[in-house]
Amino acid sequence: MTGRPARVLMFRPHARFRAHTHTRPLFLCRECGAKWPCQPARLALLVAYRSNPAGLRDMLTNKLAMALSDQPRADPDDLTARFLGWLPDGR
Ligand SMILES: [Zn+2]
């Protein structure tokens, strides 16, 4: 990184379009450092899967399984809420 203050990055016009992907094993966002899926990742996923909400749930369920395997000491309920709890109730 450069010595620039972090907030400078926030005001770059293209910054909000950068992919918010996760690391392993902690599933932290590579872009913003928040727990994944962070808010920008959630928004991008909702847009990307807008015509396939079941596919989004399947993908996040697979990510949850990875996180549960990677973090055997984590609370499964917390991880489940983090990965799936934010999804709209798609009926
Ligand atoms: Zn992020």
PDB file of the backbone (N, CA, C, O) and the ligand in Angstrom, with CONECT records:
HET     ZN  A 101       1
ATOM      1  N   MET A   1       0.827  -1.201   0.000  1.00  0.00           N
ATOM      2  CA  MET A   1       0.000   0.000   0.000  1.00  0.00           C
ATOM      3  C   MET A   1       0.857   1.245   0.000  1.00  0.00           C
ATOM      4  O   MET A   1       2.020   1.231   0.405  1.00  0.00           O
ATOM      5  N   THR A   2       0.272   2.284  -0.450  1.00  0.00           N
ATOM      6  CA  THR A   2       0.942   3.577  -0.423  1.00  0.00           C
ATOM      7  C   THR A   2       0.685   4.214   0.931  1.00  0.00           C
ATOM      8  O   THR A   2      -0.027   3.653   1.765  1.00  0.00           O
ATOM      9  N   GLY A   3       1.263   5.381   1.146  1.00  0.00           N
ATOM     10  CA  GLY A   3       1.048   6.067   2.401  1.00  0.00           C
ATOM     11  C   GLY A   3      -0.195   6.922   2.412  1.00  0.00           C
ATOM     12  O   GLY A   3      -0.408   7.685   3.354  1.00  0.00           O
ATOM     13  N   ARG A   4      -1.021   6.816   1.392  1.00  0.00           N
ATOM     14  CA  ARG A   4      -2.238   7.636   1.326  1.00  0.00           C
ATOM     15  C   ARG A   4      -3.220   7.236   2.412  1.00  0.00           C
ATOM     16  O   ARG A   4      -3.305   6.065   2.782  1.00  0.00           O
ATOM     17  N   PRO A   5      -3.961   8.210   2.922  1.00  0.00           N
ATOM     18  CA  PRO A   5      -5.013   7.859   3.889  1.00  0.00           C
ATOM     19  C   PRO A   5      -6.050   6.961   3.224  1.00  0.00           C
ATOM     20  O   PRO A   5      -6.334   7.098   2.034  1.00  0.00           O
ATOM     21  N   ALA A   6      -6.607   6.046   4.003  1.00  0.00           N
ATOM     22  CA  ALA A   6      -7.568   5.093   3.457  1.00  0.00           C
ATOM     23  C   ALA A   6      -8.773   5.802   2.868  1.00  0.00           C
ATOM     24  O   ALA A   6      -9.348   5.325   1.889  1.00  0.00           O
ATOM     25  N   ARG A   7      -9.170   6.934   3.443  1.00  0.00           N
ATOM     26  CA  ARG A   7     -10.400   7.553   2.956  1.00  0.00           C
ATOM     27  C   ARG A   7     -10.280   8.085   1.537  1.00  0.00           C
ATOM     28  O   ARG A   7     -11.288   8.288   0.860  1.00  0.00           O
ATOM     29  N   VAL A   8      -9.053   8.310   1.086  1.00  0.00           N
ATOM     30  CA  VAL A   8      -8.868   8.735  -0.298  1.00  0.00           C
ATOM     31  C   VAL A   8      -9.401   7.653  -1.236  1.00  0.00           C
ATOM     32  O   VAL A   8      -9.992   7.954  -2.273  1.00  0.00           O
ATOM     33  N   LEU A   9      -9.188   6.410  -0.867  1.00  0.00           N
ATOM     34  CA  LEU A   9      -9.642   5.309  -1.711  1.00  0.00           C
ATOM     35  C   LEU A   9     -11.158   5.319  -1.849  1.00  0.00           C
ATOM     36  O   LEU A   9     -11.693   4.954  -2.895  1.00  0.00           O
ATOM     37  N   MET A  10     -11.848   5.737  -0.793  1.00  0.00           N
ATOM     38  CA  MET A  10     -13.306   5.695  -0.810  1.00  0.00           C
ATOM     39  C   MET A  10     -13.895   6.667  -1.824  1.00  0.00           C
ATOM     40  O   MET A  10     -15.017   6.467  -2.288  1.00  0.00           O
ATOM     41  N   PHE A  11     -13.160   7.710  -2.172  1.00  0.00           N
ATOM     42  CA  PHE A  11     -13.714   8.723  -3.051  1.00  0.00           C
ATOM     43  C   PHE A  11     -13.291   8.543  -4.500  1.00  0.00           C
ATOM     44  O   PHE A  11     -13.641   9.359  -5.353  1.00  0.00           O
ATOM     45  N   ARG A  12     -12.543   7.486  -4.788  1.00  0.00           N
ATOM     46  CA  ARG A  12     -12.238   7.229  -6.191  1.00  0.00           C
ATOM     47  C   ARG A  12     -13.538   6.819  -6.875  1.00  0.00           C
ATOM     48  O   ARG A  12     -14.262   5.968  -6.358  1.00  0.00           O
ATOM     49  N   PRO A  13     -13.842   7.403  -8.016  1.00  0.00           N
ATOM     50  CA  PRO A  13     -15.144   7.143  -8.635  1.00  0.00           C
ATOM     51  C   PRO A  13     -15.393   5.677  -8.927  1.00  0.00           C
ATOM     52  O   PRO A  13     -16.542   5.236  -8.871  1.00  0.00           O
ATOM     53  N   HIS A  14     -14.374   4.913  -9.232  1.00  0.00           N
ATOM     54  CA  HIS A  14     -14.589   3.518  -9.600  1.00  0.00           C
ATOM     55  C   HIS A  14     -14.497   2.584  -8.395  1.00  0.00           C
ATOM     56  O   HIS A  14     -14.706   1.379  -8.534  1.00  0.00           O
ATOM     57  N   ALA A  15     -14.186   3.126  -7.207  1.00  0.00           N
ATOM     58  CA  ALA A  15     -13.906   2.257  -6.059  1.00  0.00           C
ATOM     59  C   ALA A  15     -15.093   1.359  -5.730  1.00  0.00           C
ATOM     60  O   ALA A  15     -14.905   0.204  -5.348  1.00  0.00           O
ATOM     61  N   ARG A  16     -16.312   1.875  -5.874  1.00  0.00           N
ATOM     62  CA  ARG A  16     -17.455   1.063  -5.474  1.00  0.00           C
ATOM     63  C   ARG A  16     -17.722  -0.086  -6.419  1.00  0.00           C
ATOM     64  O   ARG A  16     -18.536  -0.955  -6.107  1.00  0.00           O
ATOM     65  N   PHE A  17     -17.065  -0.122  -7.561  1.00  0.00           N
ATOM     66  CA  PHE A  17     -17.273  -1.201  -8.505  1.00  0.00           C
ATOM     67  C   PHE A  17     -16.271  -2.324  -8.341  1.00  0.00           C
ATOM     68  O   PHE A  17     -16.330  -3.312  -9.073  1.00  0.00           O
ATOM     69  N   ARG A  18     -15.364  -2.196  -7.408  1.00  0.00           N
ATOM     70  CA  ARG A  18     -14.375  -3.258  -7.219  1.00  0.00           C
ATOM     71  C   ARG A  18     -15.035  -4.454  -6.554  1.00  0.00           C
ATOM     72  O   ARG A  18     -15.926  -4.315  -5.716  1.00  0.00           O
ATOM     73  N   ALA A  19     -14.581  -5.614  -6.945  1.00  0.00           N
ATOM     74  CA  ALA A  19     -15.182  -6.843  -6.434  1.00  0.00           C
ATOM     75  C   ALA A  19     -14.853  -7.028  -4.964  1.00  0.00           C
ATOM     76  O   ALA A  19     -13.701  -6.875  -4.556  1.00  0.00           O
ATOM     77  N   HIS A  20     -15.843  -7.352  -4.182  1.00  0.00           N
ATOM     78  CA  HIS A  20     -15.663  -7.619  -2.758  1.00  0.00           C
ATOM     79  C   HIS A  20     -15.678  -9.127  -2.559  1.00  0.00           C
ATOM     80  O   HIS A  20     -16.690  -9.715  -2.177  1.00  0.00           O
ATOM     81  N   THR A  21     -14.536  -9.730  -2.825  1.00  0.00           N
ATOM     82  CA  THR A  21     -14.405 -11.178  -2.690  1.00  0.00           C
ATOM     83  C   THR A  21     -13.807 -11.501  -1.327  1.00  0.00           C
ATOM     84  O   THR A  21     -13.293 -10.620  -0.639  1.00  0.00           O
ATOM     85  N   HIS A  22     -13.877 -12.764  -0.948  1.00  0.00           N
ATOM     86  CA  HIS A  22     -13.461 -13.143   0.401  1.00  0.00           C
ATOM     87  C   HIS A  22     -12.121 -13.866   0.417  1.00  0.00           C
ATOM     88  O   HIS A  22     -11.684 -14.447  -0.576  1.00  0.00           O
ATOM     89  N   THR A  23     -11.491 -13.806   1.580  1.00  0.00           N
ATOM     90  CA  THR A  23     -10.299 -14.598   1.844  1.00  0.00           C
ATOM     91  C   THR A  23     -10.734 -15.902   2.492  1.00  0.00           C
ATOM     92  O   THR A  23     -11.904 -16.071   2.836  1.00  0.00           O
ATOM     93  N   ARG A  24      -9.815 -16.802   2.654  1.00  0.00           N
ATOM     94  CA  ARG A  24     -10.006 -17.988   3.477  1.00  0.00           C
ATOM     95  C   ARG A  24      -8.778 -18.106   4.362  1.00  0.00           C
ATOM     96  O   ARG A  24      -7.685 -17.715   3.952  1.00  0.00           O
ATOM     97  N   PRO A  25      -8.932 -18.631   5.552  1.00  0.00           N
ATOM     98  CA  PRO A  25     -10.108 -19.314   6.093  1.00  0.00           C
ATOM     99  C   PRO A  25     -11.089 -18.392   6.823  1.00  0.00           C
ATOM    100  O   PRO A  25     -12.144 -18.862   7.249  1.00  0.00           O
ATOM    101  N   LEU A  26     -10.791 -17.123   6.982  1.00  0.00           N
ATOM    102  CA  LEU A  26     -11.634 -16.285   7.830  1.00  0.00           C
ATOM    103  C   LEU A  26     -12.804 -15.642   7.097  1.00  0.00           C
ATOM    104  O   LEU A  26     -13.688 -15.064   7.730  1.00  0.00           O
ATOM    105  N   PHE A  27     -12.822 -15.733   5.791  1.00  0.00           N
ATOM    106  CA  PHE A  27     -13.905 -15.149   5.003  1.00  0.00           C
ATOM    107  C   PHE A  27     -14.075 -13.664   5.323  1.00  0.00           C
ATOM    108  O   PHE A  27     -15.168 -13.185   5.625  1.00  0.00           O
ATOM    109  N   LEU A  28     -12.938 -12.953   5.241  1.00  0.00           N
ATOM    110  CA  LEU A  28     -12.964 -11.500   5.339  1.00  0.00           C
ATOM    111  C   LEU A  28     -12.881 -10.936   3.929  1.00  0.00           C
ATOM    112  O   LEU A  28     -12.279 -11.547   3.046  1.00  0.00           O
ATOM    113  N   CYS A  29     -13.481  -9.776   3.717  1.00  0.00           N
ATOM    114  CA  CYS A  29     -13.487  -9.161   2.390  1.00  0.00           C
ATOM    115  C   CYS A  29     -12.090  -8.672   2.039  1.00  0.00           C
ATOM    116  O   CYS A  29     -11.438  -7.997   2.836  1.00  0.00           O
ATOM    117  N   ARG A  30     -11.637  -9.018   0.836  1.00  0.00           N
ATOM    118  CA  ARG A  30     -10.321  -8.561   0.369  1.00  0.00           C
ATOM    119  C   ARG A  30     -10.310  -7.057   0.136  1.00  0.00           C
ATOM    120  O   ARG A  30      -9.268  -6.413   0.254  1.00  0.00           O
ATOM    121  N   GLU A  31     -11.455  -6.508  -0.190  1.00  0.00           N
ATOM    122  CA  GLU A  31     -11.516  -5.099  -0.563  1.00  0.00           C
ATOM    123  C   GLU A  31     -11.667  -4.189   0.654  1.00  0.00           C
ATOM    124  O   GLU A  31     -10.937  -3.207   0.790  1.00  0.00           O
ATOM    125  N   CYS A  32     -12.613  -4.511   1.539  1.00  0.00           N
ATOM    126  CA  CYS A  32     -12.919  -3.591   2.640  1.00  0.00           C
ATOM    127  C   CYS A  32     -12.568  -4.162   4.015  1.00  0.00           C
ATOM    128  O   CYS A  32     -12.604  -3.438   5.009  1.00  0.00           O
ATOM    129  N   GLY A  33     -12.231  -5.441   4.082  1.00  0.00           N
ATOM    130  CA  GLY A  33     -11.812  -6.034   5.341  1.00  0.00           C
ATOM    131  C   GLY A  33     -12.941  -6.455   6.266  1.00  0.00           C
ATOM    132  O   GLY A  33     -12.691  -7.011   7.336  1.00  0.00           O
ATOM    133  N   ALA A  34     -14.179  -6.197   5.868  1.00  0.00           N
ATOM    134  CA  ALA A  34     -15.317  -6.582   6.708  1.00  0.00           C
ATOM    135  C   ALA A  34     -15.571  -8.085   6.581  1.00  0.00           C
ATOM    136  O   ALA A  34     -15.056  -8.751   5.682  1.00  0.00           O
ATOM    137  N   LYS A  35     -16.370  -8.590   7.498  1.00  0.00           N
ATOM    138  CA  LYS A  35     -16.774  -9.984   7.396  1.00  0.00           C
ATOM    139  C   LYS A  35     -17.578 -10.169   6.112  1.00  0.00           C
ATOM    140  O   LYS A  35     -18.487  -9.395   5.812  1.00  0.00           O
ATOM    141  N   TRP A  36     -17.223 -11.213   5.361  1.00  0.00           N
ATOM    142  CA  TRP A  36     -17.902 -11.471   4.092  1.00  0.00           C
ATOM    143  C   TRP A  36     -19.144 -12.324   4.334  1.00  0.00           C
ATOM    144  O   TRP A  36     -19.092 -13.210   5.188  1.00  0.00           O
ATOM    145  N   PRO A  37     -20.227 -12.115   3.650  1.00  0.00           N
ATOM    146  CA  PRO A  37     -20.439 -11.088   2.631  1.00  0.00           C
ATOM    147  C   PRO A  37     -20.713  -9.706   3.235  1.00  0.00           C
ATOM    148  O   PRO A  37     -21.695  -9.507   3.949  1.00  0.00           O
ATOM    149  N   CYS A  38     -19.819  -8.759   2.928  1.00  0.00           N
ATOM    150  CA  CYS A  38     -19.975  -7.380   3.378  1.00  0.00           C
ATOM    151  C   CYS A  38     -21.140  -6.734   2.619  1.00  0.00           C
ATOM    152  O   CYS A  38     -21.701  -7.346   1.710  1.00  0.00           O
ATOM    153  N   GLN A  39     -21.494  -5.537   2.977  1.00  0.00           N
ATOM    154  CA  GLN A  39     -22.630  -4.887   2.321  1.00  0.00           C
ATOM    155  C   GLN A  39     -22.441  -4.743   0.816  1.00  0.00           C
ATOM    156  O   GLN A  39     -23.365  -5.057   0.066  1.00  0.00           O
ATOM    157  N   PRO A  40     -21.271  -4.277   0.332  1.00  0.00           N
ATOM    158  CA  PRO A  40     -21.107  -4.197  -1.133  1.00  0.00           C
ATOM    159  C   PRO A  40     -21.201  -5.569  -1.808  1.00  0.00           C
ATOM    160  O   PRO A  40     -21.744  -5.685  -2.907  1.00  0.00           O
ATOM    161  N   ALA A  41     -20.671  -6.608  -1.151  1.00  0.00           N
ATOM    162  CA  ALA A  41     -20.769  -7.955  -1.723  1.00  0.00           C
ATOM    163  C   ALA A  41     -22.220  -8.417  -1.770  1.00  0.00           C
ATOM    164  O   ALA A  41     -22.648  -9.020  -2.754  1.00  0.00           O
ATOM    165  N   ARG A  42     -22.980  -8.136  -0.710  1.00  0.00           N
ATOM    166  CA  ARG A  42     -24.397  -8.528  -0.695  1.00  0.00           C
ATOM    167  C   ARG A  42     -25.149  -7.870  -1.836  1.00  0.00           C
ATOM    168  O   ARG A  42     -25.935  -8.517  -2.528  1.00  0.00           O
ATOM    169  N   LEU A  43     -24.906  -6.587  -2.028  1.00  0.00           N
ATOM    170  CA  LEU A  43     -25.590  -5.872  -3.104  1.00  0.00           C
ATOM    171  C   LEU A  43     -25.208  -6.453  -4.465  1.00  0.00           C
ATOM    172  O   LEU A  43     -26.069  -6.686  -5.314  1.00  0.00           O
ATOM    173  N   ALA A  44     -23.918  -6.683  -4.661  1.00  0.00           N
ATOM    174  CA  ALA A  44     -23.465  -7.229  -5.945  1.00  0.00           C
ATOM    175  C   ALA A  44     -24.047  -8.626  -6.175  1.00  0.00           C
ATOM    176  O   ALA A  44     -24.410  -8.968  -7.300  1.00  0.00           O
ATOM    177  N   LEU A  45     -24.135  -9.428  -5.119  1.00  0.00           N
ATOM    178  CA  LEU A  45     -24.692 -10.778  -5.261  1.00  0.00           C
ATOM    179  C   LEU A  45     -26.180 -10.727  -5.586  1.00  0.00           C
ATOM    180  O   LEU A  45     -26.665 -11.498  -6.414  1.00  0.00           O
ATOM    181  N   LEU A  46     -26.903  -9.820  -4.935  1.00  0.00           N
ATOM    182  CA  LEU A  46     -28.335  -9.700  -5.219  1.00  0.00           C
ATOM    183  C   LEU A  46     -28.561  -9.308  -6.680  1.00  0.00           C
ATOM    184  O   LEU A  46     -29.488  -9.796  -7.327  1.00  0.00           O
ATOM    185  N   VAL A  47     -27.706  -8.427  -7.189  1.00  0.00           N
ATOM    186  CA  VAL A  47     -27.835  -8.019  -8.587  1.00  0.00           C
ATOM    187  C   VAL A  47     -27.459  -9.173  -9.507  1.00  0.00           C
ATOM    188  O   VAL A  47     -28.173  -9.470 -10.465  1.00  0.00           O
ATOM    189  N   ALA A  48     -26.348  -9.815  -9.217  1.00  0.00           N
ATOM    190  CA  ALA A  48     -25.865 -10.888 -10.090  1.00  0.00           C
ATOM    191  C   ALA A  48     -26.842 -12.068 -10.140  1.00  0.00           C
ATOM    192  O   ALA A  48     -26.976 -12.728 -11.171  1.00  0.00           O
ATOM    193  N   TYR A  49     -27.520 -12.326  -9.020  1.00  0.00           N
ATOM    194  CA  TYR A  49     -28.422 -13.482  -8.942  1.00  0.00           C
ATOM    195  C   TYR A  49     -29.887 -13.053  -8.952  1.00  0.00           C
ATOM    196  O   TYR A  49     -30.745 -13.800  -8.483  1.00  0.00           O
ATOM    197  N   ARG A  50     -30.191 -11.864  -9.476  1.00  0.00           N
ATOM    198  CA  ARG A  50     -31.565 -11.360  -9.383  1.00  0.00           C
ATOM    199  C   ARG A  50     -32.574 -12.268 -10.075  1.00  0.00           C
ATOM    200  O   ARG A  50     -33.741 -12.305  -9.686  1.00  0.00           O
ATOM    201  N   SER A  51     -32.139 -12.995 -11.088  1.00  0.00           N
ATOM    202  CA  SER A  51     -33.077 -13.903 -11.755  1.00  0.00           C
ATOM    203  C   SER A  51     -32.923 -15.340 -11.266  1.00  0.00           C
ATOM    204  O   SER A  51     -33.578 -16.245 -11.782  1.00  0.00           O
ATOM    205  N   ASN A  52     -32.069 -15.550 -10.279  1.00  0.00           N
ATOM    206  CA  ASN A  52     -31.825 -16.907  -9.783  1.00  0.00           C
ATOM    207  C   ASN A  52     -31.569 -16.897  -8.270  1.00  0.00           C
ATOM    208  O   ASN A  52     -30.476 -17.250  -7.826  1.00  0.00           O
ATOM    209  N   PRO A  53     -32.569 -16.495  -7.480  1.00  0.00           N
ATOM    210  CA  PRO A  53     -32.353 -16.430  -6.028  1.00  0.00           C
ATOM    211  C   PRO A  53     -32.019 -17.783  -5.407  1.00  0.00           C
ATOM    212  O   PRO A  53     -31.291 -17.844  -4.416  1.00  0.00           O
ATOM    213  N   ALA A  54     -32.542 -18.867  -5.977  1.00  0.00           N
ATOM    214  CA  ALA A  54     -32.203 -20.189  -5.444  1.00  0.00           C
ATOM    215  C   ALA A  54     -30.722 -20.483  -5.667  1.00  0.00           C
ATOM    216  O   ALA A  54     -30.072 -21.111  -4.832  1.00  0.00           O
ATOM    217  N   GLY A  55     -30.198 -20.024  -6.799  1.00  0.00           N
ATOM    218  CA  GLY A  55     -28.776 -20.209  -7.077  1.00  0.00           C
ATOM    219  C   GLY A  55     -27.912 -19.437  -6.095  1.00  0.00           C
ATOM    220  O   GLY A  55     -26.852 -19.908  -5.683  1.00  0.00           O
ATOM    221  N   LEU A  56     -28.374 -18.240  -5.721  1.00  0.00           N
ATOM    222  CA  LEU A  56     -27.644 -17.449  -4.726  1.00  0.00           C
ATOM    223  C   LEU A  56     -27.627 -18.177  -3.390  1.00  0.00           C
ATOM    224  O   LEU A  56     -26.590 -18.250  -2.731  1.00  0.00           O
ATOM    225  N   ARG A  57     -28.772 -18.713  -2.994  1.00  0.00           N
ATOM    226  CA  ARG A  57     -28.831 -19.444  -1.725  1.00  0.00           C
ATOM    227  C   ARG A  57     -27.928 -20.680  -1.770  1.00  0.00           C
ATOM    228  O   ARG A  57     -27.245 -20.991  -0.794  1.00  0.00           O
ATOM    229  N   ASP A  58     -27.928 -21.374  -2.893  1.00  0.00           N
ATOM    230  CA  ASP A  58     -27.063 -22.556  -3.036  1.00  0.00           C
ATOM    231  C   ASP A  58     -25.589 -22.162  -2.930  1.00  0.00           C
ATOM    232  O   ASP A  58     -24.815 -22.825  -2.239  1.00  0.00           O
ATOM    233  N   MET A  59     -25.202 -21.082  -3.615  1.00  0.00           N
ATOM    234  CA  MET A  59     -23.812 -20.650  -3.597  1.00  0.00           C
ATOM    235  C   MET A  59     -23.401 -20.267  -2.185  1.00  0.00           C
ATOM    236  O   MET A  59     -22.321 -20.633  -1.722  1.00  0.00           O
ATOM    237  N   LEU A  60     -24.287 -19.513  -1.491  1.00  0.00           N
ATOM    238  CA  LEU A  60     -23.950 -19.084  -0.131  1.00  0.00           C
ATOM    239  C   LEU A  60     -23.941 -20.267   0.837  1.00  0.00           C
ATOM    240  O   LEU A  60     -23.170 -20.275   1.797  1.00  0.00           O
ATOM    241  N   THR A  61     -24.783 -21.253   0.594  1.00  0.00           N
ATOM    242  CA  THR A  61     -24.773 -22.454   1.428  1.00  0.00           C
ATOM    243  C   THR A  61     -23.451 -23.197   1.262  1.00  0.00           C
ATOM    244  O   THR A  61     -22.901 -23.726   2.228  1.00  0.00           O
ATOM    245  N   ASN A  62     -22.948 -23.233   0.031  1.00  0.00           N
ATOM    246  CA  ASN A  62     -21.639 -23.856  -0.197  1.00  0.00           C
ATOM    247  C   ASN A  62     -20.531 -23.068   0.499  1.00  0.00           C
ATOM    248  O   ASN A  62     -19.621 -23.655   1.084  1.00  0.00           O
ATOM    249  N   LYS A  63     -20.608 -21.740   0.437  1.00  0.00           N
ATOM    250  CA  LYS A  63     -19.620 -20.915   1.133  1.00  0.00           C
ATOM    251  C   LYS A  63     -19.704 -21.126   2.648  1.00  0.00           C
ATOM    252  O   LYS A  63     -18.686 -21.181   3.339  1.00  0.00           O
ATOM    253  N   LEU A  64     -20.931 -21.243   3.145  1.00  0.00           N
ATOM    254  CA  LEU A  64     -21.123 -21.510   4.574  1.00  0.00           C
ATOM    255  C   LEU A  64     -20.471 -22.837   4.963  1.00  0.00           C
ATOM    256  O   LEU A  64     -19.814 -22.933   6.000  1.00  0.00           O
ATOM    257  N   ALA A  65     -20.655 -23.844   4.135  1.00  0.00           N
ATOM    258  CA  ALA A  65     -20.045 -25.151   4.428  1.00  0.00           C
ATOM    259  C   ALA A  65     -18.524 -25.032   4.468  1.00  0.00           C
ATOM    260  O   ALA A  65     -17.868 -25.646   5.309  1.00  0.00           O
ATOM    261  N   MET A  66     -17.972 -24.243   3.556  1.00  0.00           N
ATOM    262  CA  MET A  66     -16.521 -24.021   3.554  1.00  0.00           C
ATOM    263  C   MET A  66     -16.097 -23.317   4.839  1.00  0.00           C
ATOM    264  O   MET A  66     -15.104 -23.692   5.464  1.00  0.00           O
ATOM    265  N   ALA A  67     -16.856 -22.295   5.229  1.00  0.00           N
ATOM    266  CA  ALA A  67     -16.506 -21.532   6.428  1.00  0.00           C
ATOM    267  C   ALA A  67     -16.600 -22.419   7.676  1.00  0.00           C
ATOM    268  O   ALA A  67     -15.752 -22.335   8.564  1.00  0.00           O
ATOM    269  N   LEU A  68     -17.625 -23.263   7.738  1.00  0.00           N
ATOM    270  CA  LEU A  68     -17.775 -24.161   8.892  1.00  0.00           C
ATOM    271  C   LEU A  68     -16.600 -25.131   8.961  1.00  0.00           C
ATOM    272  O   LEU A  68     -16.126 -25.468  10.046  1.00  0.00           O
ATOM    273  N   SER A  69     -16.134 -25.577   7.795  1.00  0.00           N
ATOM    274  CA  SER A  69     -14.989 -26.478   7.751  1.00  0.00           C
ATOM    275  C   SER A  69     -13.696 -25.753   8.111  1.00  0.00           C
ATOM    276  O   SER A  69     -12.847 -26.290   8.822  1.00  0.00           O
ATOM    277  N   ASP A  70     -13.561 -24.532   7.612  1.00  0.00           N
ATOM    278  CA  ASP A  70     -12.338 -23.755   7.850  1.00  0.00           C
ATOM    279  C   ASP A  70     -12.248 -23.247   9.292  1.00  0.00           C
ATOM    280  O   ASP A  70     -11.153 -23.056   9.820  1.00  0.00           O
ATOM    281  N   GLN A  71     -13.412 -23.030   9.927  1.00  0.00           N
ATOM    282  CA  GLN A  71     -13.441 -22.420  11.260  1.00  0.00           C
ATOM    283  C   GLN A  71     -14.203 -23.331  12.222  1.00  0.00           C
ATOM    284  O   GLN A  71     -15.319 -23.010  12.631  1.00  0.00           O
ATOM    285  N   PRO A  72     -13.608 -24.455  12.579  1.00  0.00           N
ATOM    286  CA  PRO A  72     -14.334 -25.429  13.412  1.00  0.00           C
ATOM    287  C   PRO A  72     -14.709 -24.889  14.790  1.00  0.00           C
ATOM    288  O   PRO A  72     -15.595 -25.445  15.439  1.00  0.00           O
ATOM    289  N   ARG A  73     -14.066 -23.833  15.250  1.00  0.00           N
ATOM    290  CA  ARG A  73     -14.399 -23.282  16.578  1.00  0.00           C
ATOM    291  C   ARG A  73     -15.441 -22.181  16.522  1.00  0.00           C
ATOM    292  O   ARG A  73     -15.918 -21.723  17.560  1.00  0.00           O
ATOM    293  N   ALA A  74     -15.794 -21.758  15.332  1.00  0.00           N
ATOM    294  CA  ALA A  74     -16.796 -20.683  15.194  1.00  0.00           C
ATOM    295  C   ALA A  74     -18.178 -21.227  15.534  1.00  0.00           C
ATOM    296  O   ALA A  74     -18.451 -22.419  15.390  1.00  0.00           O
ATOM    297  N   ASP A  75     -19.044 -20.323  15.990  1.00  0.00           N
ATOM    298  CA  ASP A  75     -20.423 -20.690  16.315  1.00  0.00           C
ATOM    299  C   ASP A  75     -21.187 -20.917  15.003  1.00  0.00           C
ATOM    300  O   ASP A  75     -21.315 -19.992  14.201  1.00  0.00           O
ATOM    301  N   PRO A  76     -21.692 -22.126  14.780  1.00  0.00           N
ATOM    302  CA  PRO A  76     -22.404 -22.399  13.526  1.00  0.00           C
ATOM    303  C   PRO A  76     -23.608 -21.488  13.314  1.00  0.00           C
ATOM    304  O   PRO A  76     -23.912 -21.105  12.184  1.00  0.00           O
ATOM    305  N   ASP A  77     -24.293 -21.142  14.407  1.00  0.00           N
ATOM    306  CA  ASP A  77     -25.456 -20.251  14.262  1.00  0.00           C
ATOM    307  C   ASP A  77     -25.024 -18.861  13.786  1.00  0.00           C
ATOM    308  O   ASP A  77     -25.694 -18.245  12.957  1.00  0.00           O
ATOM    309  N   ASP A  78     -23.901 -18.378  14.319  1.00  0.00           N
ATOM    310  CA  ASP A  78     -23.403 -17.071  13.883  1.00  0.00           C
ATOM    311  C   ASP A  78     -23.020 -17.094  12.410  1.00  0.00           C
ATOM    312  O   ASP A  78     -23.349 -16.175  11.659  1.00  0.00           O
ATOM    313  N   LEU A  79     -22.324 -18.150  12.001  1.00  0.00           N
ATOM    314  CA  LEU A  79     -21.919 -18.239  10.593  1.00  0.00           C
ATOM    315  C   LEU A  79     -23.134 -18.366   9.680  1.00  0.00           C
ATOM    316  O   LEU A  79     -23.178 -17.769   8.605  1.00  0.00           O
ATOM    317  N   THR A  80     -24.112 -19.144  10.114  1.00  0.00           N
ATOM    318  CA  THR A  80     -25.324 -19.307   9.304  1.00  0.00           C
ATOM    319  C   THR A  80     -26.038 -17.965   9.146  1.00  0.00           C
ATOM    320  O   THR A  80     -26.473 -17.612   8.050  1.00  0.00           O
ATOM    321  N   ALA A  81     -26.156 -17.221  10.247  1.00  0.00           N
ATOM    322  CA  ALA A  81     -26.801 -15.908  10.178  1.00  0.00           C
ATOM    323  C   ALA A  81     -26.016 -14.965   9.269  1.00  0.00           C
ATOM    324  O   ALA A  81     -26.592 -14.184   8.513  1.00  0.00           O
ATOM    325  N   ARG A  82     -24.697 -15.056   9.361  1.00  0.00           N
ATOM    326  CA  ARG A  82     -23.855 -14.167   8.559  1.00  0.00           C
ATOM    327  C   ARG A  82     -23.961 -14.467   7.063  1.00  0.00           C
ATOM    328  O   ARG A  82     -24.022 -13.545   6.249  1.00  0.00           O
ATOM    329  N   PHE A  83     -23.983 -15.732   6.703  1.00  0.00           N
ATOM    330  CA  PHE A  83     -23.994 -16.095   5.293  1.00  0.00           C
ATOM    331  C   PHE A  83     -25.396 -16.105   4.692  1.00  0.00           C
ATOM    332  O   PHE A  83     -25.568 -15.754   3.525  1.00  0.00           O
ATOM    333  N   LEU A  84     -26.392 -16.501   5.470  1.00  0.00           N
ATOM    334  CA  LEU A  84     -27.732 -16.685   4.900  1.00  0.00           C
ATOM    335  C   LEU A  84     -28.780 -15.757   5.502  1.00  0.00           C
ATOM    336  O   LEU A  84     -29.823 -15.528   4.888  1.00  0.00           O
ATOM    337  N   GLY A  85     -28.523 -15.221   6.684  1.00  0.00           N
ATOM    338  CA  GLY A  85     -29.543 -14.472   7.396  1.00  0.00           C
ATOM    339  C   GLY A  85     -29.969 -13.177   6.738  1.00  0.00           C
ATOM    340  O   GLY A  85     -31.039 -12.648   7.041  1.00  0.00           O
ATOM    341  N   TRP A  86     -29.151 -12.663   5.846  1.00  0.00           N
ATOM    342  CA  TRP A  86     -29.473 -11.383   5.207  1.00  0.00           C
ATOM    343  C   TRP A  86     -30.295 -11.551   3.942  1.00  0.00           C
ATOM    344  O   TRP A  86     -30.789 -10.565   3.395  1.00  0.00           O
ATOM    345  N   LEU A  87     -30.449 -12.771   3.468  1.00  0.00           N
ATOM    346  CA  LEU A  87     -31.163 -12.983   2.208  1.00  0.00           C
ATOM    347  C   LEU A  87     -32.626 -12.606   2.330  1.00  0.00           C
ATOM    348  O   LEU A  87     -33.255 -12.882   3.352  1.00  0.00           O
ATOM    349  N   PRO A  88     -33.168 -11.985   1.311  1.00  0.00           N
ATOM    350  CA  PRO A  88     -34.607 -11.736   1.317  1.00  0.00           C
ATOM    351  C   PRO A  88     -35.344 -13.063   1.315  1.00  0.00           C
ATOM    352  O   PRO A  88     -34.853 -14.058   0.781  1.00  0.00           O
ATOM    353  N   ASP A  89     -36.507 -13.070   1.907  1.00  0.00           N
ATOM    354  CA  ASP A  89     -37.304 -14.297   1.960  1.00  0.00           C
ATOM    355  C   ASP A  89     -37.880 -14.573   0.570  1.00  0.00           C
ATOM    356  O   ASP A  89     -38.963 -14.103   0.221  1.00  0.00           O
ATOM    357  N   GLY A  90     -37.134 -15.339  -0.200  1.00  0.00           N
ATOM    358  CA  GLY A  90     -37.584 -15.600  -1.571  1.00  0.00           C
ATOM    359  C   GLY A  90     -38.559 -16.763  -1.649  1.00  0.00           C
ATOM    360  O   GLY A  90     -38.172 -17.923  -1.502  1.00  0.00           O
ATOM    361  N   ARG A  91     -39.790 -16.453  -1.875  1.00  0.00           N
ATOM    362  CA  ARG A  91     -40.802 -17.508  -1.997  1.00  0.00           C
ATOM    363  C   ARG A  91     -41.168 -17.701  -3.448  1.00  0.00           C
ATOM    364  O   ARG A  91     -42.005 -18.545  -3.767  1.00  0.00           O
TER     365      ARG A  91
HETATM  366 ZN    ZN A 101     -16.170  -5.716   1.132  1.00  0.00          ZN2+
END
